[in-house]
Amino acid sequence: MNKFLFCAMLVVSILGAASSAAKAEGASIAVVVNGTVITNQDVTARTRLFALSAGLPMTPAVMERLRPQIVSELIDQALQLQAIEKHKVVVTDSDLEKALEKIDKANGLPPGGLRRKLEAAGIPFSTLVNQFRIQIGWNQVLRQQLGENLRPSREELLAEKRAMRMERGQTQYRIAEIFVPIENPKDSLSAKRFAQTVITQLRNGAPFPVVAAQFSQSQSALAGGNRGWVSPDLLDPAVRDIVARMPVGAISDPVRVPGGYEIVSLLGVRKFGEGERTELSIRQAFFRFPTPFNGGQPTAGQIAVLQRVNALRPSLHDCAAVEAANQAAGKLRPANPGRVNIAAVQPAAFRSLLAKLRVGQASEPLVSHNGVAIVMVCKRRQERIGFPSMTEIADRLVQRRVSFESQQLIDDLRRQAIIVRPAAMISRPSSHGTMPG
């Protein structure tokens, strides 16, 4: 039996088994990945999730425009899940909690901040948890693959430290990213359109960490897209050229990089090893609306909450009073979100507000989707920016290796996979193992 005939028979067999499984569940097949069925219902649900989190209207035209990239993302996640199962990796609840804490901290959010942003957007928190299970499991697979090559040797650490000392005074950028992959060159246009859609919504106020955590296909997704401070030589040349010309707070147009498109948000600029950073101790009191505020004319209940907060504000003379007010309001959010690095605060308007507030001064009422908040700065502390510790240097080298291994492994899995769409007739497999559809 020749190779092509064998592949054709295998595809027919896979489609037959997948079709039976889909019919049993009352679902039609969108694509089959090595025997794993992705239904049209899966694609529609994920597309609706993206539209909801990014603030897009759920019109048929929008849904159809998003579909190709959503299908590509679900294919990659199916391949990652298969690798996780093959390597017998188990993701614990503790792993998930640590990941969520990390994403809050990396994006200047209070504990539980990302969860509240999702709930405010009407997105089930379980959806993010399921995605994080795949991302964390995939990360563990990569670390297994690297094995002894994962941890840098002492010589490598010292070499990296010497290189850093040579960079004293050089510009560094603090960036967040969303990576939109291109599985096949013919998909380049749909990937670019998807990236442009994401950018439009980010510029209209969609929260970057929420979108990145759900849809970015880079390792930084586990930190809400936040890569921290990076030297220009560690950036793709096209990205480096863009961030050098961007103002802080801006979001780039789609940047073509190897393997896809990157969306970059510039969070800060500094001279490495020089200058100071400002850390704040703050307190907040939150007052929930009886119904969410979606713009337009506020309801009587929403106006009543705002009036109550305005009346309370003159009595808030210190942080203890703000804590007491938050307690009286039901302690719906923690009064103390922990130490805040002002350079990491997003959005830029909130960062500017915190920078201007005097210690002990209550802010103007801050109106959001779910309610009204008042914030007060309790302490400001400035400290000189030093060089990273050896532990921090080791973590950076590990993350760099894991990121490189991720791209290599997913490329290999795509090339080896049998990916079939029901509409596709039996034809010769493409160069990366996917049956054209």
PyMOL commands that set and color helices and strands:
alter all, ss='L'
color gray80, all
select helices_A, chain A and resi 3-24+40-54+60-86+93-106+113-120+125-149+154-166+185-203+208-215+219-223+232-234+237-243+300-315+319-328+342-344+348-356+390-416
alter helices_A, ss='H'
color red, helices_A
select strands_A, chain A and resi 29-33+36-39+171-181+226-230+255-257+260-271+276-288+340-341+366-367+371-384+419-420
alter strands_A, ss='S'
color yellow, strands_A
deselect
rebuild
show_as cartoon
